[in-house]
Amino acid sequence: MQLTRETPGFRYTLRAVDAGGVTVNERRLERSFFLDPDTLVEDWSPRDVAALAPEHLAPLLALEPAVILLGTGPRQVFPAPAVLAAALSRGVGIEVMDNAAAARTFTVLAGEGRRVVAAFLL
């Protein structure tokens, strides 16, 4: 059986994640950011979960995702309930996980054609 790698026509692809940053395409990002397959917004202002406020989700929600994947660094840390409510009250799911899990999940969901946004706190 011959296997071929299917490469979706995404503008932005997550390539690597480590404790200090995330590689998007060929660029290493070391500040918080968010993306969908065709949009990358660098220098997203919150740097950690403690700094994350409901209003920080507004630009993510403007991309009209079905789900937001929130990468909270090297380990999973849940944000304040008000942050989760900001997405859920708009009918948008929000999943909280470490950055590596968020990157893997983003790749799978985007590859399935889902409307997904991933946000990484760095």
DRENPA-3360 file (N, C-alpha, C; in nm, 2 decimals, always signed):
BEGIN
1 = MQLTRETP = +0.08/-0.12/+0.00/+0.00/+0.00/+0.00/+0.09/+0.12/+0.00 ~ +0.06/+0.21/-0.09/+0.14/+0.34/-0.10/+0.07/+0.44/-0.02 ~ +0.14/+0.51/+0.07/+0.09/+0.62/+0.15/+0.15/+0.75/+0.10 ~ +0.06/+0.85/+0.09/+0.11/+0.98/+0.05/+0.06/+1.08/+0.15 ~ +0.15/+1.18/+0.18/+0.11/+1.28/+0.28/+0.03/+1.39/+0.21 ~ -0.09/+1.41/+0.26/-0.17/+1.52/+0.21/-0.14/+1.64/+0.28 ~ -0.11/+1.75/+0.21/-0.08/+1.87/+0.27/-0.19/+1.97/+0.24 ~ -0.27/+2.01/+0.34/-0.38/+2.10/+0.31/-0.33/+2.24/+0.27;
9 = GFRYTLRA = -0.41/+2.31/+0.20/-0.37/+2.44/+0.15/-0.38/+2.55/+0.25 ~ -0.33/+2.53/+0.37/-0.34/+2.63/+0.48/-0.22/+2.73/+0.46 ~ -0.25/+2.85/+0.49/-0.15/+2.95/+0.49/-0.05/+2.93/+0.61 ~ -0.11/+2.89/+0.72/-0.03/+2.88/+0.85/-0.04/+2.73/+0.90 ~ +0.08/+2.67/+0.93/+0.08/+2.54/+0.98/+0.18/+2.54/+1.10 ~ +0.13/+2.47/+1.21/+0.22/+2.46/+1.33/+0.32/+2.35/+1.30 ~ +0.45/+2.38/+1.32/+0.55/+2.28/+1.29/+0.62/+2.22/+1.42 ~ +0.63/+2.30/+1.53/+0.70/+2.25/+1.65/+0.65/+2.34/+1.77;
17 = VDAGGVTV = +0.66/+2.27/+1.88/+0.63/+2.34/+2.01/+0.73/+2.29/+2.11 ~ +0.78/+2.39/+2.19/+0.86/+2.36/+2.31/+0.83/+2.46/+2.42 ~ +0.90/+2.45/+2.53/+0.87/+2.53/+2.64/+0.89/+2.68/+2.62 ~ +0.97/+2.72/+2.52/+0.99/+2.86/+2.49/+0.92/+2.92/+2.38 ~ +0.86/+2.84/+2.30/+0.79/+2.90/+2.18/+0.72/+2.79/+2.09 ~ +0.67/+2.85/+1.98/+0.60/+2.76/+1.88/+0.65/+2.80/+1.74 ~ +0.67/+2.71/+1.66/+0.72/+2.73/+1.52/+0.59/+2.73/+1.43 ~ +0.57/+2.84/+1.36/+0.46/+2.85/+1.27/+0.52/+2.86/+1.13;
25 = NERRLERS = +0.49/+2.77/+1.04/+0.56/+2.76/+0.91/+0.71/+2.75/+0.94 ~ +0.79/+2.85/+0.91/+0.93/+2.84/+0.94/+0.98/+2.94/+1.04 ~ +0.88/+3.01/+1.10/+0.91/+3.12/+1.20/+0.89/+3.07/+1.34 ~ +0.98/+3.10/+1.43/+0.96/+3.07/+1.57/+0.90/+3.19/+1.64 ~ +0.79/+3.17/+1.71/+0.72/+3.27/+1.78/+0.74/+3.25/+1.93 ~ +0.78/+3.35/+2.00/+0.81/+3.34/+2.15/+0.72/+3.44/+2.23 ~ +0.62/+3.49/+2.17/+0.52/+3.58/+2.24/+0.38/+3.52/+2.20 ~ +0.29/+3.54/+2.29/+0.15/+3.49/+2.28/+0.10/+3.53/+2.14;
33 = FFLDPDTL = +0.02/+3.44/+2.08/-0.04/+3.46/+1.95/-0.16/+3.37/+1.93 ~ -0.24/+3.40/+1.83/-0.34/+3.31/+1.79/-0.35/+3.30/+1.64 ~ -0.41/+3.19/+1.60/-0.42/+3.16/+1.45/-0.54/+3.07/+1.42 ~ -0.58/+3.08/+1.29/-0.66/+2.98/+1.23/-0.58/+2.94/+1.10 ~ -0.63/+2.85/+1.02/-0.55/+2.81/+0.91/-0.50/+2.92/+0.81 ~ -0.58/+3.03/+0.81/-0.54/+3.14/+0.72/-0.51/+3.27/+0.78 ~ -0.51/+3.28/+0.91/-0.49/+3.40/+0.98/-0.39/+3.38/+1.10 ~ -0.29/+3.47/+1.11/-0.20/+3.47/+1.22/-0.20/+3.60/+1.28;
41 = VEDWSPRD = -0.22/+3.61/+1.41/-0.22/+3.74/+1.48/-0.11/+3.72/+1.59 ~ +0.00/+3.80/+1.57/+0.11/+3.79/+1.66/+0.10/+3.89/+1.78 ~ +0.18/+3.88/+1.88/+0.18/+3.97/+1.99/+0.05/+3.99/+2.06 ~ -0.03/+3.88/+2.07/-0.15/+3.88/+2.15/-0.12/+3.92/+2.29 ~ -0.19/+4.01/+2.35/-0.14/+4.08/+2.47/-0.13/+3.99/+2.60 ~ -0.22/+3.89/+2.63/-0.20/+3.82/+2.75/-0.08/+3.73/+2.74 ~ +0.00/+3.72/+2.85/+0.12/+3.64/+2.85/+0.11/+3.51/+2.93 ~ +0.00/+3.51/+3.02/-0.02/+3.39/+3.10/-0.17/+3.38/+3.13;
49 = VAALAPEH = -0.21/+3.27/+3.19/-0.36/+3.26/+3.22/-0.40/+3.36/+3.32 ~ -0.32/+3.40/+3.42/-0.36/+3.50/+3.52/-0.39/+3.63/+3.45 ~ -0.33/+3.66/+3.34/-0.35/+3.79/+3.27/-0.47/+3.79/+3.17 ~ -0.52/+3.67/+3.15/-0.62/+3.65/+3.04/-0.76/+3.70/+3.10 ~ -0.82/+3.79/+3.02/-0.95/+3.85/+3.06/-1.05/+3.82/+2.95 ~ -1.18/+3.82/+2.97/-1.28/+3.80/+2.87/-1.26/+3.88/+2.74 ~ -1.22/+4.00/+2.76/-1.21/+4.09/+2.64/-1.09/+4.04/+2.55 ~ -1.00/+3.97/+2.60/-0.89/+3.91/+2.51/-0.94/+3.81/+2.41;
57 = LAPLLALE = -1.06/+3.76/+2.43/-1.12/+3.66/+2.34/-1.19/+3.73/+2.22 ~ -1.22/+3.86/+2.23/-1.29/+3.93/+2.12/-1.23/+3.91/+1.98 ~ -1.10/+3.93/+1.96/-1.04/+3.91/+1.83/-1.05/+3.76/+1.78 ~ -1.04/+3.67/+1.87/-1.05/+3.53/+1.84/-1.20/+3.50/+1.79 ~ -1.29/+3.55/+1.87/-1.43/+3.53/+1.83/-1.47/+3.59/+1.70 ~ -1.40/+3.70/+1.67/-1.43/+3.77/+1.54/-1.40/+3.68/+1.42 ~ -1.31/+3.58/+1.44/-1.28/+3.48/+1.33/-1.39/+3.38/+1.31 ~ -1.50/+3.38/+1.40/-1.61/+3.30/+1.39/-1.58/+3.15/+1.40;
65 = PAVILLGT = -1.50/+3.11/+1.50/-1.47/+2.96/+1.51/-1.59/+2.89/+1.57 ~ -1.59/+2.76/+1.55/-1.68/+2.67/+1.62/-1.62/+2.63/+1.76 ~ -1.48/+2.63/+1.76/-1.41/+2.60/+1.89/-1.28/+2.68/+1.90 ~ -1.25/+2.72/+2.02/-1.12/+2.78/+2.05/-1.04/+2.68/+2.13 ~ -0.91/+2.66/+2.09/-0.82/+2.58/+2.16/-0.72/+2.68/+2.23 ~ -0.72/+2.67/+2.36/-0.64/+2.76/+2.44/-0.52/+2.68/+2.50 ~ -0.40/+2.71/+2.44/-0.28/+2.65/+2.49/-0.22/+2.74/+2.60 ~ -0.21/+2.68/+2.72/-0.17/+2.76/+2.84/-0.03/+2.75/+2.88;
73 = GPRQVFPA = +0.06/+2.71/+2.79/+0.20/+2.69/+2.82/+0.24/+2.55/+2.83 ~ +0.34/+2.52/+2.91/+0.39/+2.38/+2.92/+0.30/+2.29/+3.00 ~ +0.20/+2.34/+3.07/+0.10/+2.26/+3.14/-0.04/+2.33/+3.13 ~ -0.14/+2.24/+3.15/-0.27/+2.29/+3.14/-0.31/+2.37/+3.27 ~ -0.36/+2.49/+3.25/-0.40/+2.57/+3.36/-0.53/+2.64/+3.32 ~ -0.64/+2.62/+3.39/-0.77/+2.68/+3.35/-0.78/+2.83/+3.38 ~ -0.84/+2.90/+3.29/-0.85/+3.05/+3.31/-0.98/+3.07/+3.41 ~ -1.00/+3.19/+3.44/-1.11/+3.23/+3.52/-1.24/+3.19/+3.45;
81 = PAVLAAAL = -1.34/+3.16/+3.53/-1.47/+3.12/+3.47/-1.53/+3.22/+3.37 ~ -1.50/+3.35/+3.40/-1.55/+3.46/+3.31/-1.49/+3.45/+3.17 ~ -1.37/+3.40/+3.16/-1.31/+3.38/+3.03/-1.37/+3.27/+2.95 ~ -1.40/+3.16/+3.02/-1.47/+3.05/+2.95/-1.61/+3.09/+2.91 ~ -1.68/+3.17/+3.00/-1.81/+3.21/+2.97/-1.82/+3.31/+2.85 ~ -1.71/+3.38/+2.83/-1.71/+3.48/+2.71/-1.72/+3.40/+2.58 ~ -1.67/+3.28/+2.57/-1.68/+3.20/+2.45/-1.81/+3.12/+2.45 ~ -1.84/+3.05/+2.56/-1.95/+2.97/+2.57/-2.08/+3.04/+2.55;
89 = SRGVGIEV = -2.09/+3.16/+2.60/-2.21/+3.24/+2.59/-2.24/+3.28/+2.45 ~ -2.14/+3.27/+2.36/-2.16/+3.30/+2.22/-2.17/+3.17/+2.14 ~ -2.18/+3.06/+2.21/-2.20/+2.93/+2.14/-2.07/+2.87/+2.08 ~ -1.96/+2.92/+2.13/-1.83/+2.88/+2.08/-1.77/+2.79/+2.19 ~ -1.73/+2.67/+2.15/-1.66/+2.58/+2.25/-1.52/+2.64/+2.28 ~ -1.47/+2.61/+2.40/-1.34/+2.64/+2.43/-1.27/+2.53/+2.51 ~ -1.16/+2.48/+2.46/-1.09/+2.37/+2.52/-0.95/+2.42/+2.57 ~ -0.92/+2.39/+2.69/-0.80/+2.43/+2.76/-0.70/+2.32/+2.76;
97 = MDNAAAAR = -0.58/+2.34/+2.72/-0.48/+2.23/+2.72/-0.34/+2.29/+2.72 ~ -0.24/+2.21/+2.74/-0.10/+2.26/+2.73/-0.07/+2.29/+2.58 ~ +0.03/+2.37/+2.55/+0.06/+2.41/+2.42/+0.08/+2.30/+2.32 ~ +0.15/+2.20/+2.36/+0.18/+2.09/+2.27/+0.05/+2.02/+2.23 ~ -0.04/+2.00/+2.32/-0.17/+1.93/+2.29/-0.26/+2.02/+2.21 ~ -0.25/+2.16/+2.23/-0.33/+2.25/+2.15/-0.28/+2.25/+2.00 ~ -0.15/+2.24/+1.98/-0.09/+2.23/+1.85/-0.14/+2.11/+1.78 ~ -0.13/+1.99/+1.84/-0.17/+1.87/+1.78/-0.32/+1.87/+1.75;
105 = TFTVLAGE = -0.40/+1.91/+1.84/-0.55/+1.92/+1.82/-0.58/+2.01/+1.71 ~ -0.52/+2.13/+1.70/-0.54/+2.23/+1.60/-0.51/+2.16/+1.46 ~ -0.40/+2.09/+1.45/-0.37/+2.03/+1.32/-0.47/+1.93/+1.28 ~ -0.52/+1.85/+1.37/-0.62/+1.75/+1.34/-0.75/+1.82/+1.30 ~ -0.80/+1.91/+1.38/-0.93/+1.97/+1.35/-0.93/+2.05/+1.23 ~ -0.82/+2.13/+1.21/-0.81/+2.21/+1.08/-0.80/+2.12/+0.96 ~ -0.73/+2.01/+0.98/-0.72/+1.91/+0.87/-0.86/+1.85/+0.83 ~ -0.95/+1.84/+0.93/-1.08/+1.79/+0.90/-1.18/+1.90/+0.85;
113 = GRRVVAAF = -1.12/+2.02/+0.83/-1.20/+2.13/+0.78/-1.29/+2.20/+0.88 ~ -1.26/+2.18/+1.01/-1.34/+2.24/+1.12/-1.30/+2.39/+1.13 ~ -1.39/+2.47/+1.18/-1.36/+2.61/+1.20/-1.30/+2.62/+1.34 ~ -1.17/+2.63/+1.35/-1.09/+2.62/+1.47/-1.00/+2.74/+1.48 ~ -0.98/+2.79/+1.60/-0.88/+2.89/+1.63/-0.80/+2.84/+1.75 ~ -0.67/+2.85/+1.74/-0.58/+2.81/+1.85/-0.51/+2.94/+1.90 ~ -0.51/+2.95/+2.03/-0.44/+3.06/+2.10/-0.34/+3.00/+2.19 ~ -0.22/+3.06/+2.18/-0.10/+3.01/+2.26/-0.05/+3.12/+2.35;
121 = LL = -0.05/+3.09/+2.48/+0.01/+3.18/+2.58/+0.15/+3.15/+2.60 ~ +0.24/+3.25/+2.57/+0.38/+3.23/+2.58/+0.44/+3.35/+2.66;
% end
